[in-house]
Amino acid sequence: MLTSITEGILCCLTGKSANTVAPLENSEPGDGFEFVEVKPGRVLRVRHIIPDHGCCEISGEEEQRPGQGVVHCKRKITVYRNGQLVIENLGDVVRSEILHCQNGNTEPSSTVEVELSDYNSSATEPKPSHGAEAQPPPAGERRRKRRPKRTVVIDCDRKISSCKGTHSDVALFFIHGVGGSMDIWGSQLDFFSRLGYRVIAPDLAGHGASTAPLIAAAYTFYALAEDMRAIFKRYARKRNILIGHSYGVSFCTFLAHEYPDQVHKVVMVNGGGPTALEPSLCSIFNLPTCVLHCLTPCLAWSFLKAGFARQGAKEKQLLKEGNAFNVSSFVLRAMMSGQYWPEGDEVYHAELTVPILLVHGMHDKFVPIEEDQRMAEILLIAFLKVIDEGSHMVMMECPETVNTLLHEFFLWEPDLPSEVPAAQDSPPSQDNK
């Protein structure tokens, strides 16, 4: 603690931020590690594991099964000027019973109304999910008086098939959040690479062994998102699955929205609600870098207490092995201040047609469960799974549970009828609205 305070004082006197650009010294190319220059002078460390054994291609019979795994995604999203979001599902709606990755059928069309103006106050109140039998609001005077501000119509067919590790066209992307590194996914990378999956896990700029630029603009959401876009385009296969944790979930959402035909499925681990990102003006991370450097031991202790359900020697060792919360105060401050993404609102998330698995640790003190429940309501095909013994770093606390859950989701595909009645495609009650 005394050393940290001394370095903080020297940082204030000299104007130089301590520990801002040094990558991990023990990071050497090999064992699947690569260094990718996404921009001139901006180098990210990436772990890219290719299965040793031969990969078999998808059989023609599996590729051409008529009607199997094809979901008709048709929904109308209307934002009203009074702060109301109305989502009308007009196509196939997958049953919520397949939360445990079991095959399911489609449900009749439904309508979901969401109040956007009082998100924080109403987050704890139960909302009708897209899989529930929600009754559409009456087409009376109240509906006619509301003036639409924006209307989005989605009409497409999405083919969802199982992603087996022996298929050479499948790639898994693991993206960490603020203060983490690729090492927090150690158990998942080893598990799925042994199953035959091609796995890719980058270090964000300023994290792990990636370079740490000395300007705050290098850590904005858009700068980091472009890094992830470059990594995705470099390693993407025909079918790609994105797995994000915390802040990393936002980059997965961005990529799924930008590349809907290449992103097959998404996993969101403790990612929070479907709201636009905006940094808090009253956050402790707005303090000067030298002050944050002095507070580093306290921040690390707070992260340990809030990030894990238990705070014992095992958890401390997990943090050390995962190289978590081992970033400079300058990078930490720039990352927290750069989380500005106004496009990532409820409508942006509601436009996603990719199947999404939401994993939430019950003891998470950073992300309330109400936020993930809200996310499940907004998304078209979303499955929420709560792990009772986990917290914010659930993939490190409960690796076996998380690995099994993810694997089942990768292998899941909807068992839909080959022919969908025309009456379900265009409900008469929705046409006159």
NUGU-23105 format. One record per residue (C-alpha): x, y, z. Coordinates in steps of 0.25 Angstrom, whole numbers, plus 5000, padded with zeros to 4 digits. Example, Ala and Ser with C-alpha at 12.3 -4.5 7.8 and 13.67 -1.06 7.14 Angstrom:
BEGIN
504949825031;505549965029;
//
This chain:
BEGIN
500050005000;501150105004;501850074990;500650094983;500450234990;501950274987;501750234972;500450314972;501150444978;502350424968;501250414957;500650544961;501950614962;502550564949;501250564941;501550424936;500650304939;501250184945;501150044939;500350084926;501050014915;501749894920;501149764915;501349634922;502849594921;502549444921;501649454908;502449384897;501949344883;501549194884;500549104890;499449174881;499849314885;499949414873;500149564873;499249634863;499449784859;498049834857;498549974854;499950034852;500650024866;499349954872;499649814875;498749714882;499149574888;498249464883;498149324887;497749244875;497649094877;497449004865;497048854868;498148754865;497248644860;496548654847;495248724845;494148664837;493248744829;491748754830;491048644823;490148674812;488948614819;489148704831;489348824822;488048804814;487048764824;485748834819;485148914830;486048874841;486548984850;486049094841;485349204849;484449314843;484849444850;483849544847;483549654857;483149804857;483749894867;483150024870;483750134879;482650244883;482950384887;482450364901;483550264904;482850134901;483450014893;482449914886;483049784881;482049704872;482549564869;481949524856;482749404852;483249284860;483449304875;484349194881;483749134894;484449174907;484549034911;485749014903;486549094914;487248964917;487548944902;486448844899;485748844886;484448924886;483348974877;482849104873;481749184880;480749284874;481049424871;481149514883;481249664887;482249714897;482149864903;483249914910;483350054917;484650114914;484450244922;484550174936;485550064934;486150074947;484950084955;484149974948;485349874946;484849794958;483449774953;483149654945;482949684930;482249594920;483349524912;483349494897;483049344900;481949374909;480449384905;480449534906;479149594901;479349714891;478849844896;477449884891;477449964878;476650074885;476850224887;478050204895;478750134884;478350244873;478750364882;480150314883;481050364872;482150274867;483550324867;484250214860;483850074854;484749964851;484249834843;485049704843;484649594833;485649484831;485949334832;487049294841;487649154840;488049104854;488848974854;489748904865;491148944865;492048824867;493448834871;493848734859;493348834849;494448914842;493549034840;493249064854;494049164862;493849214877;494249364881;494449394895;494449544899;494749584913;494249714920;494949834927;496149794936;496249654930;497049574920;496849454912;497449374923;496049384931;495549284920;496649184923;495649074927;494749094915;495949104905;496548974909;495148904910;494648944896;495948924889;496048784895;494648754889;495148794875;494748944874;495549054868;495649164879;496049304879;496249394891;496849534890;497449634900;496749764899;497649884897;498449914910;498049784916;498849654917;500049654908;499449754897;500049894895;499550004904;499450134896;499650264904;498450334899;497050324906;496350324892;497050184889;496050124900;494750174895;493650074892;493750104877;495250084877;495149954884;494049904875;494849934863;495949844869;494949734871;494449754857;495849734852;496049614860;494749554856;495049574841;496349514842;495949384849;494449364846;493949234840;492649204833;491949194847;492449274858;492049274873;492349394881;492449384897;492649514904;492749554919;492249684925;492749794916;493149694906;491749664904;491549794897;492549764887;491949624884;490549704882;491249794872;491849684864;490549604864;489849734859;490949764848;491149614843;489749544845;490049444834;491349404840;491049404855;490249274858;490049294873;490449384885;490649354900;490549474909;491249454923;490749554933;490549664923;489449744928;488249804922;487949854908;488249994910;489150094903;490550114909;490850244916;491950274926;491550314940;491950464944;492050424959;492950304957;494150284965;494850254952;494750404949;495850434959;497250474954;498050354950;499050374961;497950374971;497450244965;498850184966;498850214981;497550144982;497950024974;498049924986;496649964991;496049954977;496649814975;496049774989;494749824985;494749754972;495049624979;493949644989;492949684978;493349594967;493349454975;492349394984;493449354993;494749424996;495749325000;497149274996;496549204984;495849324979;497149414981;497949304973;496849304962;497049454960;498549444960;498549324950;497449394941;498249524941;496949594945;496949744950;498449754947;498349874938;498950014940;498150124947;498250204934;497650094925;496550064936;496150214936;496150224921;495350094919;494250144929;494150274923;494050224909;492850144911;491950224902;491150154892;489750224890;489350134878;489350014887;487950034893;486749944894;486349954879;487749914875;487749784884;486249754879;486749754865;487649634868;487149504862;488349414866;488049314878;488649374891;488949294904;488949384916;489849334928;489649404941;490349384954;489349394966;490349464975;490749564965;490849704972;491249774959;490049734950;488649714957;487849594952;486749684948;487649744937;487849604930;486349574932;486049704924;487049664913;486349534912;485049604910;485649694899;486349594891;485649504881;486249364884;486849374898;487049274909;487449314923;488149224932;488449264946;489649194954;489349194968;490749174974;491349274964;491649424964;492249524954;493449434951;492549314949;493349254938;494549244948;493749204960;492849094953;493649054941;493048914940;491648974941;491849084931;492648994921;491448884921;490448994919;491149064908;491448924901;489948894902;489549024895;490549004884;489948874881;488548924882;487648944870;486148964869;485248844865;484248924857;483248874848;483648874833;482348944829;481849064837;480349094835;480149224827;479249274838;480449284847;481249364837;480249484836;479249494848;478049574843;477949644856;479349704854;479049764840;478149874844;479049934854;
//
